[in-house]
Structures are given as structure tokens and as C-alpha cells.
Amino acid sequence: MKRYIKTYFTYGLLLLGVLSACKEEDLTLGEGSVKLNTRLSDDVTVVSRAVDEDILATMQTRIYSSKGLIRYYDINNPMPALLNLASGQYRAFVVAGDSVPAAFNTPYYTGSADFPVQSGQTTTADVTCTIANTLATVAFAPELAEVVSDYKVKIFTTNGELYFTEATLDSVGYYMFNTKERNLGWSFEGKKTDGKTYTQSGMIENVARATKYAFTFSYNADNAATGGTFIDIKVDESTVDTNHSIIITQKPQIVGEKFDITQSLYYESSNGEGTSVWVNAATRLTSVTLSCDKLPALGFSAESVDFLSENQTLIDEFTGKGIESKHTYQEDKDLSNVKITLSEAFINSLPEDEYIFTIKAVDNSEKENVQTLTIVVSDAIVVTEEPARADIWAKKATLAGSLVKATSEQLSFQYRKQGEAQWTSIPASLSGSKLTAEVTGLEPGTTYEYQAVAGTQASVKTATFTTETATALPNSSFENWQTISSGAMVLYGPGEDMFWDSGNHGSASMSTNITTPDETYTHSGQYSAKLQSQFVGLGGIIGKFAAGNLFIGQYVGTDGTNGILDFGRTFTSRPAKLKGYIKYTPGTVNYSETDALPNGATDIGSIYIALGDWDAPVRITTKDKNLFNKDDEKIIAYGEWDITSTVQGTDGGLMEFEIPLDYRSLDRIPTYIVIVASASKYGDYFTGSGSSTMWIDDLELVYE
């Protein structure tokens, strides 16, 4: 039987190669572009708009090139309206929903598509995400209640189960199969009129994905009278079709015609030219508003106008003064656009100043988008530009500007702390028309202002930025400890917030702490943290090998002899390296459960640091080896040190060390920091030496 999905939810995503402007007769947003349409198939029930939005919120899109994963997008990291890709071959992989073994009304979708990006051409790629689940419904015939009560049915797989009762009859069960076995079991249970329990069970083998199995349970009086089965079970198998579809569109797009709207436009006084902005939507536009607080000073009666409103008098006034619009709606395609034009006469009438126009668009689906258009009118040779957020660090920043017209004057920037009178000058580098200069030696958490300068003439625009905070690590000298009721020693004092944690919560159940304060070797203060790998158990037989460790985050719980950990704390600064003091003595491996480090080898210590833009702490579950992945696409910067021999100072004590951070992205800001230290690198695999010991003290983030 052919199984397929007939209708779709549609979510439009846009990938652009070489950006060009929209033309009036064409809504395509660019040449050298790919329009990626993601379609989610639905189940047999009519799904409400709210449910669709919930599913859409879980959508994850991954884009691969020949080099592997190059882009990842989800609700917390949405795909930009304009995504530049080099010419080449790509693959999109999309998932949505919740992939759980068994749940009511919880679909999961997957799909992929290959597509090319070619310079100067526009192509379309469609990703059809089919439902990945097997579905089950249960119905009870009315006559069943005459002979049995309190009945329920369990529909189950080897990984999950759901109970169908009178309360869940309207629910659809969704099942995921993660193994080669694809059997769907059922079990009926109820009380007969004599009070005895009646059960009956069975199995459907080799069930198919994207297929619904409808179970109907009824009473067979004839069979019961002749000693046959008490309950009749009928199972109807059918392809998952839908009787309802809903279109989900992306928000309106706002782009400049032949220019990047995210960059300022610069004009000399009385020597400008007209410019246009396109507002495009995949459904009817209901409102397109332009506003600028300086318009009243230019003779306008209002500082904003909605070009799609019924206030024709105001629209006519704006049109007469050089700000006009044209609205086009293609009813057969349900596509619309508005072209806003600032005429050459209007541009040339603007006094020397900076003008910020805000454009807000709302469509028929109540989706909205806001974009700003900045116009700078000046007779200066250079103009100051706003710095990119990612170019502002704790102690350095890259200043930005533009060269408006050719000059032989020396190009530079002048900067100062906001509120100070004295400027500091620094030479500028010129690339094309772009001016840049890196300023170092700045103070963290401080606001600065700067101007681009040609000779002695400064830009009329002054830009500001605030350096990142040089955030320090709490209790990084490991002076504050306490023992809690479970017997676990924790790395924070009474009344303090937890920042660091360790595996002590698990080992304390065997009356052992593997990470403790120690006075033997210190760099400052009274204590260092001593990480002692050892077998934790009874009589050396019952238990597990545990690596001495500490980490930023929290020990969540214990699953048998395995730990459940949350790595990371919220963090938005960008240090250059991790510094600290260490002594490490590795032992000979005498517990091994991995070929990576067999018995008899020398143990390996490990320290690593990661900054990433995760939306939650990184969950670690050692039971199923769901461990920290240093190649995680969410990682922005990473540094590690595998310690393969004895490390100590010249006096046998602690030695200073540094771990540089390698930034994989310079245009992303972290949300979490992870630091992990372990006396046995493969402790997650219960592998290491019972004599490996690490002392660590005075961890510090170094900012440059």
C-alpha cells in the first residue's frame, strides 16, 4: 500500500546568494537566490491555528554544504531575511515537533532537499516534511459496557506506551520507532460483571510510519457463549490523510532597492538622489507605516503615515512633499508588495543631519516586521557608522566609517569616554569606501563615543558603544565550601548561589567525596580544589569508577550509578583565554570500559572551556553516553588541554597554565559558559586510574 501525505502546512524560508532589488512586476527578493519552502504534513484531525504555531516554534532547519553543517536555525536563532550563500550545492534538513517514544497528539516531522545556489539566478527548493510517527486510535463499541467496566487499553512499543480510556478516546497516539523492531502491541483490561479481571492482548507486526491503526473493541456474544474470545478487536489500517490545511507564512520582508537597508545611506547636501524601499509579503498587507521624528520640522503635519490606511488626505500630503508609495496585490497568488520612494527633490531638501526612518509592515496573518532606513546628509568627506555589536569586546573595539568622496586628507578616528572633553586619535584603514580602526586598551563596561575624521574635518555623526563587562568567575579560588544533608561537599558557602558543582552528589551516596577542598597545594588563600579519581563503592566490587571533577553548572540527579548533569551558566562576555594554577599526577589506568584508554595506559587529565549560544544548559546523561560535544554547532569559542603527563611547578607545587579560546564565530554573542576539569578524561566511560589526582586553584578569565 502506498503511504503518503496529501496536504501541507507551508512555512516559507528565504536563502539569498547575490542580493538585488525587487522589481515592480516581480516579488522575488534577489538574484542568485534560493527560496526554501518547508511543508509540514498534518494528521487526520483538524488542527487549530494555535497548535500550528506550537509546531512551527519547534522547527529546526540545518543547511549543509560539501564541508558539512554550515547553518542552523530555530525559534531562538531564526533564519535571517537575507542569507548570503556562495555558489554551490547545498542540502536542507528540517525537523519539527517532538520526537518522543509515545505521546498523545504529538506529531514529529522530518524532511530534506538538495538545492543549488548559482550566481545571478533564482531557484526554488521545496522540503516536504512527512510525519515520522505511527499513529493509533482506540474506540469502544457501546455494547461493551454491558459486560465489562473500568476498561482501558494499552497500546505500546518496546520504547513507550499509552493508555486509552474513556477520558482519552478523542486522542491520537503518536509512536516513534528508533530500532529495527516495528511491532505495535495492545493490551485490554477490564472488570467483568462477576468482579473478576479480564485481560486480552495481541501484537501487530511491522507497522508502517505515517500510518494510522484504528483499534475498535466490542463484545462478541456468540463467541463468548461457545467458549470463544470474550472481546472482538478490529484494526483498520489507513494512510494518514488530512482534511484541513493552514498556510503559515513568514513575516513581511523589508529591503532596499539596490542597497542594503541595514547600512546607512550618505548624501552630500543638495546633491542626493531618490531611493526606494520594498515591503514584500506572502499574503495581503494590511498596514505599512513610515515614521521619522524629524518630519514635522521639515513641514509635515505628522511624523508618520500608514500608506494603506483610509487617511487619504495625509497620504496625499506626504506624496506631495516627495514621500510616496505604490501598493500591488496579486490576488490569485495571495502576494503583495508596497514600494516606498523618497524622491530626489525630498532628499535634496534635507538639511545636513542624520535621519532615521522606521518602516513597520503588518500582513493579513497579523505577522509584522520593523526595519529602519538611516540617511545621513553631510558635506563631510567621511561619515561615522554604528559599530557592529560583535566588534565590541571588553577591552577592544573596531570603529567603522565610510568615505563619501575621494580625498588626499589623512583618514582617522577620534574617540573618548562619553562625557570627557579630550579626544584620542587613531589612524584609519581604508578598504574600498569602508573605514575601520581597532582600538585596544579600553575599559570594560564603559561607554565610548567616536567620529570618523578626514584631515581636521570630523563627521557630523557621532556613534557610541559600550564595551563588554569583563565578567569574573565566582568562587574561582575555591575557598567557599559546605557539606549538605546528603553528605556531598559543594563548591559554595552557606547563603551563596551555586555556580560550580561536581560529581560529589553521586559519590556521596557511597560516603565518598571525589572533589574536596585541600590545603596541601595552593596558589592563594587557604584551599585549592582537589580532584581525586577513585573507585566508589563497597568492597571494591559493588560500585563504579568515578573521576575527580568540577564543572560550571549543576548535578541534576543520579540514574542508577550514572549522573545527570547540566553544564553551563548564563554568560555574555567574550574572554580571550582561561588562566589558572594546577598540579596533576596521572596514575596507571586500572579501570577501563573503552578502547580509547585501555588498562595499563597512563591516565589523561582534562580541562576545557566553551562559550556557546545555547538556549538552556547542556544536559549530560552518562548512562546513554549523551556527553559534551566539542563540535556542537552552538559553540562560539572553545579551548581545551589534555594533560598526558605529570604537571607541577618547579617547587613541586602548582604551575600556572593558560588555555586560549579559539573563536569559531566573531559575529555571535554567547549566552552560556562551560568549564569542566577532570582528573580522568574518560571518566564518563568509567575509565581511568584510581590514583590520578588534580589540584586546581585561582581560575581566571583573561580579557583582551
N, C-alpha and C positions, 0 to 999 in steps of 0.2 A: 504494500500500500504506500503510495506516495504521500509524504508528510511535508507540509509547507505552511507558510503564514500568508494570509491573503491581504491584510491591511496593515497600516503602519502608523506609528506616531512619527512625526518628522521634526528633526532639530537641525537647523542649518548652521554650519560652521564654515568659516572662510579662511583659506590659506592663500597668501599672495606671494608671487615671485617678484616681478618688477612692477612697482606701483605706477599706475597712470590714472588720469582723472576720468570720472564718469562723463559720458556724452549724453546729451539731452534725450536721444532716442534709444539709449541703451542703459540698463541698470547695472550691468556688470561693473564690478568695482576695480578692475585692473587688468592689464596685460601681463602675461607670464604668470597667471594665477590659477589656483585650483579651488573650486567650490566643493566642499566636502559636506554631503547631506547624509545625516545619520538617521536611520529609520528604526524605530523600536516596535516590534510586533506586539499585539495585545492578546489577552486571553478571552474566554468566552463571555465574560461579564462586561457590562458597560462600566467603564472606569471614569470616575469624576475628574474634573479639572485638577482638584487638589492632589489626588493620587498621582496624576501625571507629573505634576511639578515635583512631587516627592521622588519619583523615579528619576526624573531629569536631574535632580540635585545629586544623585549618586553616580552620574555618568562620568566615566574616566576615559580619556582619549590619549592614546600613545601613538606617536609617529616615529617610524623607523626609516633610516637610510641604510646604505650598504655598510656604514660604520656602526650600526646598532641604534639604540634608542637615542633620539635627538630632542624630542619634545614630550612633555607630559602635562595634561590639563585636567582639572576637575573643578568643582564649585568654588574651592578656595584658591585655585590658580587657573582662572578662566582663560580660554584662548583669546588672545588679543584680536581686535577687529582687523588689524593688518599684520599678518605674519609673513615675514620675508623668508623665502627659501631659495637656495641656489638651484639652478637647473639640475635635474637628475631624476632618479626613480625612487619612489617612496612607498611605504605601506602604512596604512592607518589601522589600528586595532582598538575597538571600542567595547567597553563593558558597562552595564547599568543594572541597578537593582542590588539585591543582597544574596550572595551565594552561600546559603546555609543548607545543612543536610535535609531539614524538613521544617516547613513553616506554613501557616495559613496565609493565603493572599499575598505571597511574597515572591514575585517573579524575578528571574535573573536572565539577562540578555547578553549575547556576545555576537560580534561580527567583525569582519575585516575587509579591506580592499586595497589593491595596489593602484597607484596613480603616478603619472609623470608630471614634472614641472618643467616647462620649456619657456625660455625667454621669448617674450613678445607674443605669447599665446595664452589663451584661457581654456582650461579643461575642467570637466566636472567629474567628480568621483562620488559614487553612492555606496555607503556602508549599510547593508541590511542586517540589523541585529535580530537574530531569531531567538526565540525563547529557548533556554537551555534546560529547562526543568521537564520532568514528567509530572503530570497533574492527576489528581484523584478527587472524586466527589463521592458522597455516600447519600443514599436515600433509603428510607424505611417505609415499607408498604403499610397502609392503615391497619390491616388485619393482624399485623404482628403484635400490636398492643393487646390483642385478646388473649394471647397465650404466654407472653413474656413481658417483663417490666424491667425498669432500670438498665436498659440495654445500651451498649456502647460498642463501637468498632474501632480497633486499632489498625491503621494502615502504616506499614513500616518497611524500611530497608535495613541493610546492615549498619547504616550510619545514623539513621534518625527515625522518629516515629511521631505520629499524630493521632489523637483520639477524636473520633467523630461521635457526638451525642446530639440530642435534640437541640442543644444550645448552639451547635456549630454546623447544623445541616446546610446552611446557606454559604458555608465557607468552601473554598477550594484549597486543597492541599498541594503544595509545591515541593518536589523532591529532587535533590541533586545526587547524581551518582559519580563518585570520584574513583571508582575502581572498575575493573572489567566486569564484575558481577552486576547484573541489572535485573534483579528479581524484586518484585513488589509483593510483600506479604500482607495478609489480612487476618484478623482475629476478632470473632464476635463473642460477646459475653453478656449474659442477662440472667434474670431470675424467672424460673417457670412458676406456674400458679401454685405448685406444691411447695414453693420456697426454695427448691434446690437450684444450684447454679448450673447454667448450661453454657458450654463453650463450643465453638467450632472455628476451624482455621483452614487456611489454604495459601497457595502461592501462585502468582502469575510470573512466568519466567520470561526473560529477555524483553522487558518492556522497552518502549522507544521514547526518545526525547521528543519534546514538542507534541506530545500525545496525551489526551485525557482518558482516564479509565474511570467510568461511572459505575459504581457498585450499587446495586439495589438488593435489599434484604427483605424477604417476605416469608410468610408462613405457608407451608405446604401440608394441608390437612390430609390429603390422600397418602402421601409418603409416610407421614407420622403414624397413620393408622395401620400401615403394613410393615412397620419397622424400618422405614427408610429415614432419610435425613430429616431432621426437625425443621431446619431453616433452608429455604431456597436462596441461592445467591446468583444474580445475573450481572455480568460485567460487559458493558458496552465500550468498545474501543473506538475512538474517533480522533481525527486530526484536529488540532487546535485552530479553530477559525474565530473570527471576530465579527460582531455585528455593529461595531461602533468605532469610529476613528476621530481623533482630535489632532489638529495641527498645532504644534508648538514651534514658534518661530524665535529667532534670536532678536535682540533689541535692535532698534534702528541704528544705522551706521551714519556717521557724520564725517565727511572727508573734504579736503581741499581740492580744488581743480588745479592740477599741475603744480601742487605744492603740498608739503607735509604740514597738516594743520597743527601738529604738536609743536612746530617750530615757529618762532616769531617771523613776521614779515616786516622788512625795513624799507622805508621810503625817504628820499630827500624831500624837503619842504617844496610844495608846488611842483613836484616832478615825479608823481606817482602814476600808477595805472590801476585800472579796475581789477577786482578779484572776485571769485565766486566760490561758494561752499555748497556741496551736495549733501542732502539728507535723503537716505535711501531706506526703505522698509519693505519687508516681505509680506506686508498686509497694508490696509489703508492707514495713512497718517491722520491723526485727529488734532494734533497741535504741534506747531513749530514756532518757537518763540526766540526772538533775538533781543538781547538787552545789553546796555552799556551805561554805566552811571554818569558818563561824561556827555551823553547826548543832549540833555536839557541845556547845558552850557553852550551847545552848538546850535541852539534854536529849535530843538524838537520839543513838542509838548509833553512827551513821555520818554522814559528811559528804556522802555521795552515795547514790543509789538508781537502779537500772535498772528502770523500770516494766514492761518486757517480759521481765525475767529470771524464773527459776524460784524466786527467793528471796522467796516469798510472805510469810514472816514479817517481813522488813524492809519490804516494800511495805505490809503491814498496819500496821506501826508508824508509818510516815510518814503513812498515811491517818488513823490515829487522832490524830495530832498536827496535822492540818489541811493536809497536802500530799497531794493525791490525783490520780488520773489515770483517764481513760476511753479505751479503745482501740477503734476501729472499723475493720474491714477489709471492703471491698466486693469480693468475690472475682470477680464477673462483670466488673468494670471494672479489677481489679487496682489499686485505690486504697485508701489507708489514712490514718488520722489518729489522733493522740493529743491529748487535751485535758488539760493540766495546770492544776490550780486550787489557788491559795493562798487558803485560806478567810479570811473576815473575822476569825474568832477567832484564827487564826495571826498575821495582820497586826497585830492589836491587842495581841498578846503580845510583840511585838518591842520591846526596849529602844531608846532613842534611839541611832542609829548608821546606818552605811551597810552594806547587804547586797548582795553580788554573787552572783547565781545563774547558774551556767553550765549550759546545756542543749545536749546533744550527741545528734544523731539519726543513725542508720545504717539504710540500707534493704537490701532483698534483693539489689540490684545492687552492694553494698558502697560506695555513694556516701554521703558523710556531710556534715553541716553542724553548725556550732557557733555558738551565739548566747548573749549574756549579757543577763540581766534585772537591772537595778540598782534597788533600793528604798532610799530614804532616809527614816528616821523621825526627825523632829525637831519641836520646838516653836518653832523659829526662824521668823521671818516670811519670810525669804529663804533660799534654798539655792544653793550653788555648783554649777555644772555644768562638765563637762570641755570644754575648748575644742576646736573643730574643727581638725584638722591644717592645713587650708588657711587658717585665720585666724591662723596663726603665721608671721610673716615674720622677717627678720633683725633689724630694729630696731623692729618694732611688732607688736602682737597685739591681738585682740579677745577680751575676757573675757566669760564667759557665766554667767548665773544665772537663777533663777526666783523669782517672787513667789508664796508659798504662800497668803497670806491678805492681805486689804486692810489698809492701814496709812497713817497720815499721816506716818510717820517718813521722814526723808531716806534715800534709797537710794544706795548707793555700793559700790565695791570697794576692798579694800586688798590691795596686792601688795608683794613684796620678792624679792630674790635668795634662792634657797634657802640656808639656813644663817645668814642675817642676822637680827638681832633687830628692827630697826626697820621698820615698815610704812609704805608710802606710800598715801594715799587718793586716789581719783578718783571724781567723780560718775558715776552710772549712768543710762542712758536706759531707759525702760520702754515696751515695746510689747506690749500685751496682758498676759500674765504673764511675758514674757521680759525679762530684764535684760541689757544689754550696755554695754561701755565700751571704747573703743580707747585703748590705752596706747602712747605713742611714746617715742623716745629710749632704747630698750632696747639692751643689748649683744648683738651676735651670738654665737651658740654658747653661750648662758648659760641655765641653768635657773632659772625663777622659780616662785613659788607665790602663790596668791591666794585670797581669800574674798569672797563676797557679804556685804554688811552693810546692816542696816536700823537707822537710828539708831546706837546703840552695840552692838547685838547682832549678832554675826557668825554665819554659817552654821557648823554643826558639821563640814561637809565642806570640806576644803582641796584645791584642784586644782593641778596642776603642768603646766608646759610648758617646752620648750627652744627657744629662738629658732634660726632657721636660721643656718648659717655664712655669713658674707659672703665667699664664695669668690672669690678673685682669679684673673686670667688669667695663666698662666705666660709668662715672656719677652715680656710685652706692651709692653716698651720696645724690643724687637727689638735687643738688644745682643749676643745669642749666635747665631753663625752658624758654618757649616763647609761645605767643599766635599767631597762624597762621590766615590766612584770613577767614577760616571757623568759627572762634571763638573757636576752640579747643585748649586747652593748651597741649603742647607736652613736653616730657622729654628730651630735648636737646636744647642747646643755638644756637643763630644765627651763621651760618657758621660751625656748628658741624654736624657730621654724626649721624643719628638716630640709637640707639641701643635698647632703651626701648620704649614701646608705651602703650596705654591704650584705653579704650572704649570711651574716650572723643570725638573721631571723630563722633561717633553715637549720643551721648547725646548732643553734641554741636548744633545739628540741632534743639533741643528744648531749646537752650540758657542755657544749663546746662553743667558744667564740673564735673564729678564724681570723678576725681583724680586730686588733686591740691597740690602745694607747701604750707607748713604750718609751722609757727614759734612757735606754741604752745608747741610742744614736739619735741626735737631734741637730738641727741647724740653728734653730732659735726656740725660745720658750722651753716648756717642760717636757713636751711629748712630741714624738713623731707617730705616724700610723704604721703598725707592724702587721704585714700581711703574711700569714703562715699557712702554707698548703699542708694538708694532712688528711688522713682517713678519719671520717667522722662516723662513729657507730659503736657497736657493742662487741667487745672481744675481738676486734679486727675482722669480724665475719659479717655481721648484720650492719649495713650502712653503706656509705658511698665516699669516694674520694672527693674532697672539696678544696678548691683553690682559694687561697687568701686573696681577698679582693676588696675594692671600694669603687664606687661609681656615683656620678651625679644622677639622681633620680630616686626611686623608691622600690623596695622589695614588697611586691604586692601580695604574694602568698606562696604556699608550697603545695605542689601536686605530687603526692607520694614522696619520693626523695628528690623531686625536681623543683626548681624555682620558677616563679612567675615574676618578672621584673619589668618596671617601666623606666627606661633610660631617658634622661634629659630633663632640663628645667628651662622655662621661658628665658629668652636671651636675644637681644637685638643688636649688640655691638659686634665689631669685627677685629679681633686681635690678630697680631702677626705670628705669634708663637706662644707655646706653653713652656714655662720655666719652672724648675723645681730642684729638689735635692733628694738623692737616692742612694741606697746601698742594696745590692742584690746578690744573693748567694744561691745559685741553682743547684739542685740535687740531681741524682740519677733517677730517671723515671722508673718507678716500681708499680704504677697503676696505669694501665693503658687500655683504652677502648676505641682507639683509632689508629689506622696505619700511618697517619701523619706524624706520630711521635711514639715509636714502639718502646717497650721496656728495654732498659739499658742505655737509652739515649740520654743526653743532657737536657734537663728541663729548660723551658724558654719563658722568660718573663715578658710582660706586655703592658704598654701604656699607649692609649690612643685618644685623640680628641677630634670631635666632629662638630661642625656648625651646619644646621640644615633648616629648611623652611617647612618642617612638618607642622601639621595642624593639631598634633597631640603627641605625648611622649611615645617613644618607640617601644612597643610591647615585645618582650623577650620571653619565650617559653622553652626551657631547655628540654622538656620531655619530648617534643616533636622537632627539636633542633631548629626552631624558629629563632635564629640568632641575629646579631647585628651584622648588617651587610655594608661593607665599606664602599661598595659600588652603587649604593642606593641613589636613585636619581634625585632624591630630595636633598642630598648632601651638597652644600655650597663650598665648604672648605674641610680639609682632612689632613691629619698628621698622625704618624704612628712610630713607635720604636719597639722592635722585637729585641729583647735582651738575651743573648745567647751564651754569655759567659759571666763570670763574677765581675761586678761593678762596685767600686768603692773609692773613697778619697785616698789621698796619699798617706793619711794617718790611720787608714782603716775604717774611717767613718763615712759620712755622707759625701757624695760628689754632686756638683752642680750639673744639670742637664738642660737642654733646650730641644723642643720639638717644633720645627717650623710648620706653619699651616699652608698647605697648597690650596689656593683658591681656584676652584673649578669654574666658578662664575663670578664675574665682577659687577654684574648688574642685578643681583638678587640680594635681599637683606634677610638674615637668619631670623628664625623665631625660637629656636631651641639650641642649647649647647649640650653636648655629651662628652664626658671624660670617664674613661674606665682604666683602672690599674689592676693587674692581676699577677700574682707570683707564679702562676702556671697558665700559659696562654690557652691551652686546650682543656682548661678546667670545665668548660661547658660540655665536653665529651668525657668527663670524669677521668681525665688523663693528666698525669704529672708526677712529681716527686713529693713524698711526704716530708722532705726536709728543705724544700725550696722556701726561701724567706725574702721578703722585700720590706725595706723601711723607706718611707716616703714622707717628705716634710716641705712646708712652705711652697706650695704650688702657686704660681702667679701667671696671669695673662699679661703678655707684653704687647703694647700698642705702639705702632709706628706711624 
